[in-house]
Amino acid sequence: MPDILISEVGPRDGLQSIAPILPTTVKCAWIDAEVAAGVREIEVGSFVPASLLPQLADTAAVVAHARSHPGLTVAVLVPNARGAAAAIAAGAHKLTLPLSASETHSLRNLRRSHAQVLDEVRAVAALVAAQPAATRPHFEGSVSTAFGCTIEGAVAEAKVVELAEALMVAGVDEVGLSDTSGYANPAQVRSLVRAVRTAIGDDRLTGLHLHNTRGLGLANVVAGLEVGITTFDASLGGLGGCPFAPGASGNIVTEDLVFMLEAMGLSTGIDLDRLLRVRDVLRAALPGEPLYGFVPDAGLPLGFRAAA
Ligand code: ZN
């Protein structure tokens, strides 16, 4: 097994952040090309009402296609039990339900308090538990705005720890931490990961979802590596960008992340040359959208060798 799992979230996080709606066939071609490059987990969409996110209205069809790739973990975002039921019916392997550490953010975006989101988590956990063991999806609770909120500002570490514990009690298999706002810095990543792991167990927090809004995305990855994180979300070409920070990618850029990890001797299972060529799919389908990444622009260093 490779050292690090990279979870490609572009088809969900990237596409929900841009106005154009990518046709289902193009989403499937994107997924196929990433799988061919060695990507083993892809968040392919979100089960939210189509009226809220028309970009992701075809998620069930995309899940059905993605499931045709043996060995690929097909992940989706679900905001509530209703979304989870649809995700399970479609055959998703992994469900992620976000719980915003900032209650103001939660009320404004999901129109739900922490207690109400935790009620949904319990309902989803019951749905998941009712599935036959062979097809039971993995259920992750993701603490979003964990490193700061664009409405509330600083988020207390103790609040994130409390919510991580509440998610575990409510029945998730695992907790993730999301820097939704791109506020995180490396010292904060080390500190928060340690605090949450101490509270819920090292094996219950293995993944980080980072944005590169302020240019600290890869520095935050290194901080995560230092405290034992082994899964990182990223999006091809940093699709989505940040409307308030021209030049800043959305999620951390998958291509740059793979380059950094492989150059550090950490295997990802991903063929970087093939991954770089996947950009052609997006460039052709989304001609107006900027694609980010330093490695794609600069090329690989002479003599670069991937990790063994
Ligand atoms: Zn995100």
Residues whose N, C-alpha, C, O or C-beta is under 5 A from the ligand:
A	BS01	ZN	D13 T180
